[in-house]
Amino acid sequence: IELKKRINNSLPNVEIIDMKDEYKHGNKIISSSLKEKLESIIEKKEQAIILLNRRGFSTITTCKNCGYVHKCKNCDIPLTYHKSSNSYKCHYCGYTTSNLSVCPVCKSDDLDNMGLGTEKLEEYINKNIKGAKVIRMDVDTTSRKGSHERIINSFKNGDANILLGTQMIAKGLDFPNVTLVGVLNADIGLNFPDFRSSETTFSLLNQVLGRSGRGNKEGKVLIQTFNPEHYAITYTKNHDYLGFYNEEMKIRKILKYPPYYYICSIKIISKDYNLASKSSYDVVNYLKQNIKNEIILGPSVCNVFKLNNNYRFQIIIKYKDVNNILEYLNNIEHHYFNKKDIKVEIDFNPLKL
């Protein structure tokens, strides 16, 4: 069953902004087109939604003097700075530490907050867009009971003209007065090393553009990207789901990904790096000795290699018949079941690699 038309028969007009050109003119956060459109809708007493799928104020804090990067002590990934609480948070394990005033390595105070999160964007819009009244909606502003509903009602009642947030604002919201949707850093999701990254990006962009022009007024969408030629972006511009589907399926078939092959992920996890590394090679050698007709990849380090002080290795099996691998996976699970210092996680058709 297909829904080929919108109820008001009017899909918003989508414009792609190449941020490589904007950077040359000094527009590093909001393009001149988006700024112009925001000021125009504010003047007309209409509303806008802006999507930036990254919370916090800055995504990396680094020392300009020695190159030190402020990382989580548990996960070995950069901490995100949150200006409202003046603290650094790990979005993986929840570790929080107070603000950094000097570099812990060279004691220099020349620290730079790089990257863009919703908090920094809110501050930028308030300073640079005339007449802007912004409501921010992300995990940080919706953590208290009832805050989610309060933000939505406040925007619906016209207390603000710009709703800014992460992916939680991309779907399920119906504001007839919203005539403009802006997407910043639309290619964030394309940079994840996961075979579904194009599909996820296409899905998110199509969801958020559906927030624009839901009433009687015509809708407009501006997508800011450094990859304007990427098929996930170009097919979004043309509202062409079928075109995207055909392109994506072509790639999936060549690379032997679902739905042409099933996938099983095996994660080997331990607080001891050497034990995790050795065990991952033991597992992959056992699989290769016993499984002949399926594809075995790895071991490799997981996307987030160190998480909560655990080192994580991953093996991927691409298979067509589960009966060819089930017995050996059961043996692996049984072998590691009662071991306290190492854990094995087997995940069939994982949502994230």
VOZAKE-532553 format. One record per residue (C-alpha): residue in three letters; residue number from 1; x, y, z. Coordinates in pm, 1 decimal. Example, Ala and Ser with C-alpha at 12.3 -4.5 7.8 and 13.67 -1.06 7.14 Angstrom:
2
SITE  rest   nr        c1        c2        c3
SITE   ALA    1    1230.0    -450.0     780.0
SITE   SER    2    1367.0    -106.0     714.0
END
This chain:
353
SITE  rest   nr        c1        c2        c3
SITE   ILE    1       0.0       0.0       0.0
SITE   GLU    2     150.4     330.8    -104.9
SITE   LEU    3      78.3     687.6       1.8
SITE   LYS    4     189.5     882.8    -303.4
SITE   LYS    5      34.1    1220.8    -221.6
SITE   ARG    6      21.1    1450.5      75.2
SITE   ILE    7    -324.2    1533.7     211.3
SITE   ASN    8    -292.7    1897.4      96.3
SITE   ASN    9    -131.2    1775.6    -229.6
SITE   SER   10     160.7    2015.6    -181.5
SITE   LEU   11     510.7    1895.1     -93.6
SITE   PRO   12     759.2    2164.9       9.7
SITE   ASN   13    1015.4    2302.5    -233.8
SITE   VAL   14    1364.3    2173.8    -139.6
SITE   GLU   15    1683.7    2370.7    -200.7
SITE   ILE   16    2033.5    2228.4    -148.2
SITE   ILE   17    2299.8    2468.6     -18.5
SITE   ASP   18    2663.8    2376.4     -89.4
SITE   MET   19    2847.3    2481.8     226.9
SITE   LYS   20    3187.2    2467.9      52.3
SITE   ASP   21    3086.5    2789.9    -129.2
SITE   GLU   22    2938.7    2942.0     186.9
SITE   TYR   23    3260.5    2878.7     381.2
SITE   LYS   24    3453.3    3087.1     125.5
SITE   HIS   25    3225.2    3380.8     211.0
SITE   GLY   26    3264.9    3334.2     586.3
SITE   ASN   27    2922.2    3170.9     644.6
SITE   LYS   28    3037.7    2876.2     853.1
SITE   ILE   29    2717.3    2803.4    1047.1
SITE   ILE   30    2415.2    2944.7     863.0
SITE   SER   31    2419.5    3012.9     488.8
SITE   SER   32    2318.3    3352.9     350.8
SITE   SER   33    2005.7    3193.6     193.9
SITE   LEU   34    1888.6    3038.3     521.0
SITE   LYS   35    1955.1    3361.9     712.0
SITE   GLU   36    1752.5    3557.2     456.0
SITE   LYS   37    1462.7    3308.4     466.2
SITE   LEU   38    1457.8    3303.1     847.5
SITE   GLU   39    1438.2    3682.0     864.2
SITE   SER   40    1163.2    3677.9     600.8
SITE   ILE   41     939.6    3427.6     784.8
SITE   ILE   42     991.0    3615.9    1113.7
SITE   GLU   43     872.0    3932.8     940.5
SITE   LYS   44     565.2    3749.7     803.2
SITE   LYS   45     485.4    3610.0    1154.4
SITE   GLU   46     541.5    3253.8    1034.1
SITE   GLN   47     753.9    2982.4    1198.4
SITE   ALA   48    1059.6    2771.0    1117.4
SITE   ILE   49    1208.0    2441.9    1233.6
SITE   ILE   50    1585.0    2390.4    1228.0
SITE   LEU   51    1738.1    2044.9    1255.9
SITE   LEU   52    2092.1    1990.0    1377.7
SITE   ASN   53    2139.7    1629.3    1480.2
SITE   ARG   54    2406.2    1695.7    1741.1
SITE   ARG   55    2344.4    1825.7    2090.7
SITE   GLY   56    2573.2    2023.0    2317.9
SITE   PHE   57    2772.5    2339.6    2256.1
SITE   SER   58    3087.0    2205.1    2089.9
SITE   THR   59    3183.6    1853.6    1988.9
SITE   ILE   60    3562.3    1864.3    2039.7
SITE   THR   61    3777.6    2072.4    2275.3
SITE   THR   62    4140.6    2086.2    2173.5
SITE   CYS   63    4456.6    2270.7    2283.6
SITE   LYS   64    4595.8    2493.6    2008.4
SITE   ASN   65    4940.6    2478.8    2167.2
SITE   CYS   66    5005.9    2101.4    2195.8
SITE   GLY   67    4710.4    1938.7    2015.5
SITE   TYR   68    4561.5    1770.1    2326.0
SITE   VAL   69    4199.5    1657.1    2278.9
SITE   HIS   70    3973.2    1642.6    2586.7
SITE   LYS   71    3842.4    1282.9    2593.6
SITE   CYS   72    3625.7    1064.7    2816.7
SITE   LYS   73    3839.6     867.2    3064.3
SITE   ASN   74    3613.8     563.5    3018.7
SITE   CYS   75    3555.0     562.9    2642.7
SITE   ASP   76    3853.1     735.6    2480.5
SITE   ILE   77    3625.7     952.7    2262.8
SITE   PRO   78    3602.9    1336.3    2270.2
SITE   LEU   79    3379.5    1485.1    2537.8
SITE   THR   80    3103.7    1727.3    2436.2
SITE   TYR   81    3099.9    2068.2    2601.4
SITE   HIS   82    2761.3    2183.1    2739.3
SITE   LYS   83    2762.5    2556.7    2804.8
SITE   SER   84    2437.0    2568.0    3003.3
SITE   SER   85    2584.0    2342.5    3275.0
SITE   ASN   86    2944.8    2453.9    3205.4
SITE   SER   87    3052.8    2091.3    3193.4
SITE   TYR   88    3182.8    1821.1    2960.8
SITE   LYS   89    2972.8    1509.1    2900.6
SITE   CYS   90    3027.5    1173.6    2732.9
SITE   HIS   91    2719.5    1088.6    2525.7
SITE   TYR   92    2807.5     717.7    2542.9
SITE   CYS   93    2863.7     638.4    2912.0
SITE   GLY   94    2731.3     954.3    3081.9
SITE   TYR   95    3066.4    1054.8    3238.9
SITE   THR   96    3063.8    1426.2    3330.7
SITE   THR   97    3350.6    1651.8    3428.1
SITE   SER   98    3374.1    2022.2    3509.5
SITE   ASN   99    3483.5    2294.2    3270.6
SITE   LEU  100    3842.4    2297.6    3149.3
SITE   SER  101    4030.7    2627.3    3186.2
SITE   VAL  102    4385.8    2510.5    3105.4
SITE   CYS  103    4531.0    2222.3    2905.5
SITE   PRO  104    4617.1    1935.0    3146.1
SITE   VAL  105    4924.6    1849.4    2934.5
SITE   CYS  106    5102.0    2181.0    2861.3
SITE   LYS  107    4904.8    2413.7    3095.9
SITE   SER  108    4822.8    2651.6    2806.9
SITE   ASP  109    4489.7    2836.9    2828.6
SITE   ASP  110    4459.4    2851.3    2447.2
SITE   LEU  111    4173.4    2601.3    2420.9
SITE   ASP  112    3940.5    2583.4    2122.0
SITE   ASN  113    3581.0    2453.6    2124.7
SITE   MET  114    3537.6    2304.6    1778.8
SITE   GLY  115    3229.7    2162.4    1613.5
SITE   LEU  116    2865.8    2266.2    1633.2
SITE   GLY  117    2591.5    2146.1    1866.4
SITE   THR  118    2233.7    2267.3    1923.4
SITE   GLU  119    2338.5    2480.0    2220.2
SITE   LYS  120    2595.1    2677.9    2020.5
SITE   LEU  121    2350.6    2712.9    1730.5
SITE   GLU  122    2082.1    2854.4    1961.9
SITE   GLU  123    2329.0    3117.0    2085.2
SITE   TYR  124    2436.0    3199.4    1726.6
SITE   ILE  125    2077.3    3244.5    1600.9
SITE   ASN  126    1982.7    3467.1    1894.8
SITE   LYS  127    2282.0    3689.9    1819.1
SITE   ASN  128    2260.4    3698.1    1439.4
SITE   ILE  129    1894.7    3662.4    1331.1
SITE   LYS  130    1688.5    3973.9    1393.8
SITE   GLY  131    1365.1    3908.5    1583.4
SITE   ALA  132    1447.5    3542.3    1647.8
SITE   LYS  133    1275.3    3374.9    1943.4
SITE   VAL  134    1423.2    3028.1    1974.5
SITE   ILE  135    1303.3    2719.2    2160.6
SITE   ARG  136    1556.4    2435.2    2177.4
SITE   MET  137    1443.4    2075.8    2191.6
SITE   ASP  138    1700.8    1803.6    2257.4
SITE   VAL  139    1784.7    1548.6    2529.9
SITE   ASP  140    1917.6    1827.4    2754.4
SITE   THR  141    1599.2    2039.6    2743.3
SITE   THR  142    1351.4    1749.2    2759.6
SITE   SER  143    1499.7    1549.1    3046.8
SITE   ARG  144    1245.6    1671.8    3303.5
SITE   LYS  145     894.5    1532.4    3323.9
SITE   GLY  146     647.6    1727.2    3108.6
SITE   SER  147     914.3    1939.5    2938.3
SITE   HIS  148     861.0    1772.1    2598.2
SITE   GLU  149     492.3    1864.2    2596.0
SITE   ARG  150     559.8    2211.6    2736.5
SITE   ILE  151     804.3    2295.0    2454.2
SITE   ILE  152     562.8    2173.8    2183.8
SITE   ASN  153     268.8    2369.4    2330.5
SITE   SER  154     481.4    2680.6    2369.2
SITE   PHE  155     583.3    2668.2    2001.9
SITE   LYS  156     226.0    2588.8    1892.2
SITE   ASN  157     100.7    2893.4    2086.1
SITE   GLY  158     347.3    3119.2    1903.6
SITE   ASP  159     576.4    3193.0    2200.5
SITE   ALA  160     870.8    3132.5    1964.1
SITE   ASN  161     921.5    3156.2    1589.0
SITE   ILE  162    1208.5    2904.8    1559.7
SITE   LEU  163    1206.9    2550.0    1696.4
SITE   LEU  164    1560.6    2416.3    1698.7
SITE   GLY  165    1651.9    2060.4    1784.3
SITE   THR  166    1793.4    1716.2    1716.9
SITE   GLN  167    1616.3    1429.2    1539.3
SITE   MET  168    1334.0    1429.9    1796.7
SITE   ILE  169    1181.3    1727.3    1607.6
SITE   ALA  170    1196.6    1548.7    1271.3
SITE   LYS  171     870.1    1357.4    1287.8
SITE   GLY  172     525.2    1352.0    1440.3
SITE   LEU  173     493.6    1730.9    1476.9
SITE   ASP  174     217.9    1923.0    1299.7
SITE   PHE  175     245.5    2302.7    1306.1
SITE   PRO  176      39.9    2466.6    1028.1
SITE   ASN  177     233.7    2795.1    1065.1
SITE   VAL  178     572.5    2632.6     992.1
SITE   THR  179     666.6    2730.3     636.4
SITE   LEU  180    1042.7    2682.9     656.6
SITE   VAL  181    1265.1    2391.6     756.2
SITE   GLY  182    1641.8    2429.5     768.5
SITE   VAL  183    1879.6    2134.0     800.8
SITE   LEU  184    2235.3    2202.5     916.0
SITE   ASN  185    2521.8    1958.4     861.6
SITE   ALA  186    2290.7    1724.6     670.6
SITE   ASP  187    2584.7    1493.0     603.6
SITE   ILE  188    2666.6    1417.8     971.5
SITE   GLY  189    2498.5    1077.8     937.7
SITE   LEU  190    2671.0     995.4     607.6
SITE   ASN  191    3007.2     986.1     783.3
SITE   PHE  192    2920.7     691.7    1008.5
SITE   PRO  193    3095.6     369.1     903.1
SITE   ASP  194    2771.6     176.2     870.5
SITE   PHE  195    2612.6      34.9     555.8
SITE   ARG  196    2278.7     191.6     655.6
SITE   SER  197    2414.9     548.7     685.9
SITE   SER  198    2270.8     663.3     349.5
SITE   GLU  199    1931.3     509.4     427.3
SITE   THR  200    1924.4     668.6     774.8
SITE   THR  201    2016.7    1011.3     633.1
SITE   PHE  202    1757.2     988.9     354.6
SITE   SER  203    1490.3     882.2     603.5
SITE   LEU  204    1570.7    1161.7     852.0
SITE   LEU  205    1577.5    1431.9     581.0
SITE   ASN  206    1244.1    1315.7     439.2
SITE   GLN  207    1087.9    1312.3     784.4
SITE   VAL  208    1200.5    1663.4     872.1
SITE   LEU  209    1106.5    1818.0     535.9
SITE   GLY  210     755.4    1688.8     601.7
SITE   ARG  211     726.1    1943.6     886.2
SITE   SER  212     716.7    2231.6     635.8
SITE   GLY  213     406.1    2360.2     459.2
SITE   ARG  214     153.8    2137.9     635.7
SITE   GLY  215    -112.7    2410.0     643.9
SITE   ASN  216    -242.3    2634.7     366.0
SITE   LYS  217      88.1    2819.1     315.2
SITE   GLU  218     355.9    2689.1      80.7
SITE   GLY  219     653.1    2515.3     246.3
SITE   LYS  220    1025.0    2563.4     184.1
SITE   VAL  221    1320.0    2344.1     290.5
SITE   LEU  222    1688.4    2440.3     285.8
SITE   ILE  223    1942.5    2160.8     330.8
SITE   GLN  224    2299.4    2268.0     410.2
SITE   THR  225    2560.4    2009.6     312.0
SITE   PHE  226    2922.4    1961.6     206.2
SITE   ASN  227    2813.2    1669.7     -17.3
SITE   PRO  228    2541.8    1813.6    -245.1
SITE   GLU  229    2601.9    1541.0    -506.8
SITE   HIS  230    2545.7    1248.7    -267.5
SITE   TYR  231    2249.0    1041.6    -383.3
SITE   ALA  232    2083.9    1048.0     -37.0
SITE   ILE  233    2073.7    1429.4     -68.9
SITE   THR  234    1978.7    1456.8    -438.8
SITE   TYR  235    1692.7    1206.1    -414.1
SITE   THR  236    1563.4    1391.1    -107.0
SITE   LYS  237    1553.5    1713.5    -308.7
SITE   ASN  238    1329.2    1547.8    -569.2
SITE   HIS  239    1109.4    1361.0    -315.0
SITE   ASP  240    1216.9    1048.3    -505.0
SITE   TYR  241    1195.5     747.0    -273.2
SITE   LEU  242    1194.9     496.0    -559.4
SITE   GLY  243    1507.5     646.3    -716.0
SITE   PHE  244    1687.6     628.2    -382.2
SITE   TYR  245    1567.0     271.6    -323.6
SITE   ASN  246    1697.2     152.4    -662.4
SITE   GLU  247    2035.7     322.3    -613.3
SITE   GLU  248    2073.4     184.8    -260.4
SITE   MET  249    1976.5    -169.3    -363.1
SITE   LYS  250    2236.8    -164.2    -642.1
SITE   ILE  251    2510.8     -83.0    -387.3
SITE   ARG  252    2381.6    -335.1    -131.2
SITE   LYS  253    2387.0    -612.8    -393.3
SITE   ILE  254    2746.2    -541.3    -503.3
SITE   LEU  255    2873.3    -519.7    -144.5
SITE   LYS  256    2671.9    -823.8     -26.6
SITE   TYR  257    2469.5    -641.6     238.3
SITE   PRO  258    2105.3    -691.3     348.3
SITE   PRO  259    1858.8    -768.8     199.4
SITE   TYR  260    2082.5    -980.2     -30.3
SITE   TYR  261    2274.3   -1129.9     261.7
SITE   TYR  262    2195.9   -1158.6     631.5
SITE   ILE  263    2444.8   -1017.6     879.5
SITE   CYS  264    2559.8   -1141.7    1217.9
SITE   SER  265    2783.3    -932.5    1442.6
SITE   ILE  266    3005.7   -1090.5    1707.3
SITE   LYS  267    3154.0    -850.2    1963.3
SITE   ILE  268    3436.8    -959.0    2192.9
SITE   ILE  269    3455.3    -732.5    2498.5
SITE   SER  270    3704.4    -718.3    2786.4
SITE   LYS  271    3870.4    -469.0    3019.9
SITE   ASP  272    4198.1    -639.0    2925.3
SITE   TYR  273    4307.5    -522.8    2577.6
SITE   ASN  274    4536.1    -823.0    2511.8
SITE   LEU  275    4270.8   -1073.7    2617.2
SITE   ALA  276    4007.5    -911.0    2395.0
SITE   SER  277    4246.9    -901.6    2098.5
SITE   LYS  278    4365.8   -1264.2    2136.4
SITE   SER  279    4010.3   -1396.3    2189.9
SITE   SER  280    3881.5   -1215.5    1878.9
SITE   TYR  281    4148.6   -1392.2    1668.1
SITE   ASP  282    4067.6   -1725.2    1835.7
SITE   VAL  283    3699.1   -1680.2    1744.8
SITE   VAL  284    3767.3   -1577.9    1383.4
SITE   ASN  285    4009.3   -1871.8    1329.8
SITE   TYR  286    3752.8   -2116.1    1470.9
SITE   LEU  287    3484.0   -1974.6    1237.8
SITE   LYS  288    3708.3   -1987.7     930.2
SITE   GLN  289    3802.6   -2349.5    1000.7
SITE   ASN  290    3439.2   -2457.4    1024.1
SITE   ILE  291    3232.5   -2223.5     803.7
SITE   LYS  292    3318.3   -2254.0     435.0
SITE   ASN  293    3027.0   -2108.0     238.9
SITE   GLU  294    2975.4   -1773.5     413.6
SITE   ILE  295    3176.8   -1448.1     432.3
SITE   ILE  296    3370.5   -1379.6     753.8
SITE   LEU  297    3517.9   -1032.0     810.9
SITE   GLY  298    3747.5    -920.7    1090.8
SITE   PRO  299    3836.3    -901.0    1363.2
SITE   SER  300    3840.4    -521.6    1362.0
SITE   VAL  301    3796.2    -264.9    1635.3
SITE   CYS  302    3437.7    -145.8    1694.2
SITE   ASN  303    3338.9     207.2    1589.6
SITE   VAL  304    3365.6     307.1    1954.8
SITE   PHE  305    3665.0      91.5    2046.1
SITE   LYS  306    3679.2     169.2    2418.5
SITE   LEU  307    3342.7     201.0    2593.9
SITE   ASN  308    3303.7     215.8    2972.9
SITE   ASN  309    3664.6      97.2    3011.2
SITE   ASN  310    3595.5    -208.8    2796.2
SITE   TYR  311    3792.6    -280.5    2476.4
SITE   ARG  312    3569.9    -402.6    2194.0
SITE   PHE  313    3651.8    -605.6    1883.2
SITE   GLN  314    3401.8    -707.7    1615.9
SITE   ILE  315    3365.5    -991.7    1366.2
SITE   ILE  316    3103.8    -976.2    1090.1
SITE   ILE  317    2950.7   -1280.1     919.7
SITE   LYS  318    2757.9   -1228.2     595.5
SITE   TYR  319    2546.1   -1535.5     538.0
SITE   LYS  320    2255.4   -1672.4     335.2
SITE   ASP  321    2162.4   -1977.8     540.4
SITE   VAL  322    2155.8   -1951.7     919.0
SITE   ASN  323    2189.0   -2330.0     949.4
SITE   ASN  324    2545.5   -2300.9     818.1
SITE   ILE  325    2654.4   -2090.4    1117.2
SITE   LEU  326    2417.8   -2159.3    1410.0
SITE   GLU  327    2597.7   -2462.4    1555.5
SITE   TYR  328    2933.9   -2281.1    1563.4
SITE   LEU  329    2787.9   -1965.6    1715.5
SITE   ASN  330    2626.7   -2175.9    1990.7
SITE   ASN  331    2966.0   -2334.9    2057.9
SITE   ILE  332    3130.8   -1991.0    2085.9
SITE   GLU  333    2858.8   -1864.7    2318.6
SITE   HIS  334    2884.3   -2177.0    2535.0
SITE   HIS  335    3265.9   -2151.8    2550.8
SITE   TYR  336    3263.0   -1790.3    2678.2
SITE   PHE  337    2940.5   -1811.3    2881.9
SITE   ASN  338    3087.9   -1836.0    3233.2
SITE   LYS  339    3408.7   -1640.3    3176.6
SITE   LYS  340    3416.3   -1332.9    3404.2
SITE   ASP  341    3694.7   -1139.7    3235.1
SITE   ILE  342    3559.8   -1154.5    2879.3
SITE   LYS  343    3217.3   -1124.7    2720.3
SITE   VAL  344    3089.6   -1224.6    2376.1
SITE   GLU  345    2780.9   -1058.7    2225.6
SITE   ILE  346    2619.5   -1221.5    1921.2
SITE   ASP  347    2368.4   -1004.1    1737.8
SITE   PHE  348    2170.1   -1122.3    1433.7
SITE   ASN  349    2087.3    -847.1    1183.8
SITE   PRO  350    2216.2    -566.9    1408.1
SITE   LEU  351    2063.5    -221.6    1364.3
SITE   LYS  352    2407.4     -64.3    1405.1
SITE   LEU  353    2749.9    -202.0    1319.8
END
